[in-house]
Amino acid sequence: MKIRNPFKDYLCRFKDDATKTEKTVWTLVLIYFGYALGHVLVYYIF
């Protein structure tokens, strides 16, 4: 299975041919990454 980037440009808009599964998986990955980054920043600031 080839992992491809379903995003169109630097604003992270999806390509027209991205499947619903790709959009869901990448959205969950980005949400998790944002949560982890926020958790780390809060830990080091406070």
Sine and cosine of phi, psi and omega as CSV:
sin_phi,cos_phi,sin_psi,cos_psi,sin_omega,cos_omega
0.00,0.00,0.78,-0.63,0.00,-1.00
-1.00,-0.06,0.76,-0.65,0.05,-1.00
-1.00,-0.02,0.85,-0.52,0.00,-1.00
-0.86,-0.52,0.36,-0.93,0.01,-1.00
-1.00,0.04,0.92,-0.39,-0.03,-1.00
-0.99,0.11,0.08,1.00,-0.05,-1.00
-1.00,0.02,0.54,-0.84,-0.10,-1.00
-1.00,0.04,-0.69,0.72,-0.14,-0.99
-0.54,-0.84,-0.16,-0.99,-0.07,-1.00
-0.94,0.35,-0.23,0.97,0.04,-1.00
-1.00,0.03,0.09,1.00,0.03,-1.00
0.88,0.47,0.60,0.80,0.14,-0.99
-1.00,0.10,0.62,-0.79,-0.05,-1.00
-0.96,0.28,0.52,-0.85,0.13,-0.99
-0.93,0.36,0.34,-0.94,-0.01,-1.00
-0.92,0.38,-0.47,0.88,-0.07,-1.00
-1.00,-0.09,0.16,0.99,0.03,-1.00
-0.95,0.30,0.74,-0.67,-0.03,-1.00
-0.97,0.22,0.25,-0.97,0.00,-1.00
-0.90,0.44,-0.59,0.81,0.03,-1.00
-0.90,0.43,-0.69,0.73,0.04,-1.00
-0.87,0.49,-0.70,0.71,-0.01,-1.00
-0.89,0.46,-0.66,0.75,-0.02,-1.00
-0.91,0.41,-0.74,0.67,-0.03,-1.00
-0.89,0.45,-0.74,0.67,-0.02,-1.00
-0.91,0.40,-0.57,0.82,0.06,-1.00
-0.90,0.43,-0.69,0.73,0.03,-1.00
-0.90,0.43,-0.63,0.78,0.04,-1.00
-0.89,0.46,-0.70,0.71,-0.01,-1.00
-0.92,0.38,-0.61,0.79,0.05,-1.00
-0.90,0.44,-0.70,0.72,0.01,-1.00
-0.90,0.44,-0.66,0.75,0.02,-1.00
-0.89,0.45,-0.68,0.74,0.03,-1.00
-0.90,0.43,-0.64,0.77,0.04,-1.00
-0.90,0.43,-0.71,0.71,0.00,-1.00
-0.90,0.43,-0.66,0.75,0.02,-1.00
-0.90,0.44,-0.70,0.72,0.04,-1.00
-0.89,0.45,-0.63,0.78,0.02,-1.00
-0.90,0.44,-0.68,0.73,0.02,-1.00
-0.91,0.41,-0.69,0.72,-0.01,-1.00
-0.90,0.45,-0.68,0.73,0.02,-1.00
-0.90,0.43,-0.62,0.78,0.00,-1.00
-0.89,0.45,-0.67,0.74,-0.04,-1.00
-0.99,0.14,-0.40,0.92,0.01,-1.00
-0.99,0.16,-0.65,0.76,-0.06,-1.00
-0.96,-0.27,0.00,0.00,0.00,0.00
